[in-house]
């Protein structure tokens, strides 16, 4: 069966566009958030029908389990896609993620190593 022989369902085209956006964001290791206007422009350029707004998208989201796995969050302002391999944004509570903690340990070890080497190689004065 050829691609153009599939039923021309606008929701399927929308899901394909969303998957492409997720793929691009994952390759750049960046979260994918956009407002409704930006999303509609991308959808229109791809040949699918625009989502228009929050209410229309909510109806599509509720009716399509595939779409539910692709979308992390959405509200009246826009949509956030579920990009694998991208950490959540910092919560602003002052805690550090594992990368920040490891960087701090590496920095402390790097600054302590020269001092320890200098002490170990120093000859005692008699």
FENFEN-V177797 format. One record per pair of residues at least 4 apart in sequence whose ideal C-beta (glycine too) atoms are under 8 Angstrom apart, sorted by sequence separation. I is the first residue (numbers start at 1). J is the second residue. If there is no record, write none. Layout:
((I & J) (I & J))
//
This chain:
((1 & 5) (9 & 13) (10 & 14) (11 & 15) (12 & 16) (13 & 17) (14 & 18) (15 & 19) (16 & 20) (17 & 21) (18 & 22) (19 & 23) (20 & 24) (21 & 25) (22 & 26) (23 & 27) (24 & 28) (34 & 38) (35 & 39) (36 & 40) (37 & 41) (38 & 42) (39 & 43) (40 & 44) (41 & 45) (42 & 46) (44 & 48) (52 & 56) (53 & 57) (54 & 58) (55 & 59) (56 & 60) (57 & 61) (58 & 62) (59 & 63) (60 & 64) (64 & 68) (65 & 69) (66 & 70) (67 & 71) (74 & 78) (91 & 95) (96 & 100) (97 & 101) (98 & 102) (99 & 103) (100 & 104) (101 & 105) (102 & 106) (103 & 107) (104 & 108) (105 & 109) (106 & 110) (107 & 111) (108 & 112) (109 & 113) (111 & 115) (112 & 116) (113 & 117) (114 & 118) (115 & 119) (116 & 120) (117 & 121) (118 & 122) (1 & 6) (7 & 12) (8 & 13) (25 & 30) (34 & 39) (43 & 48) (51 & 56) (52 & 57) (74 & 79) (96 & 101) (6 & 12) (25 & 31) (43 & 49) (44 & 50) (51 & 57) (61 & 67) (73 & 79) (74 & 80) (25 & 32) (43 & 50) (60 & 67) (61 & 68) (73 & 80) (90 & 97) (24 & 32) (34 & 42) (43 & 51) (71 & 79) (72 & 80) (96 & 104) (51 & 60) (71 & 80) (72 & 81) (22 & 32) (40 & 50) (61 & 71) (71 & 81) (72 & 82) (87 & 97) (21 & 32) (40 & 51) (70 & 81) (71 & 82) (72 & 83) (39 & 51) (40 & 52) (70 & 82) (61 & 74) (69 & 82) (36 & 51) (36 & 52) (58 & 74) (36 & 53) (57 & 74) (36 & 54) (54 & 74) (21 & 42) (36 & 57) (54 & 75) (54 & 76) (57 & 79) (17 & 42) (17 & 43) (14 & 43) (17 & 46) (13 & 43) (16 & 46) (17 & 48) (16 & 48) (13 & 46) (13 & 47) (14 & 48) (13 & 48) (14 & 49) (13 & 49) (14 & 51) (10 & 48) (10 & 49) (39 & 78) (38 & 78) (39 & 79) (36 & 77) (35 & 77) (36 & 78) (35 & 78) (36 & 79) (34 & 78) (33 & 78) (34 & 79) (14 & 60) (33 & 79) (33 & 80) (22 & 70) (32 & 80) (33 & 81) (11 & 60) (15 & 64) (18 & 67) (31 & 80) (32 & 81) (31 & 81) (15 & 66) (19 & 70) (32 & 83) (11 & 63) (15 & 67) (18 & 70) (31 & 83) (11 & 64) (14 & 67) (18 & 71) (30 & 83) (15 & 70) (31 & 86) (11 & 67) (25 & 81) (29 & 85) (30 & 86) (26 & 83) (29 & 86) (25 & 83) (26 & 84) (31 & 89) (22 & 81) (26 & 85) (21 & 81) (22 & 82) (26 & 86) (22 & 83) (25 & 86) (22 & 84) (18 & 81))
//
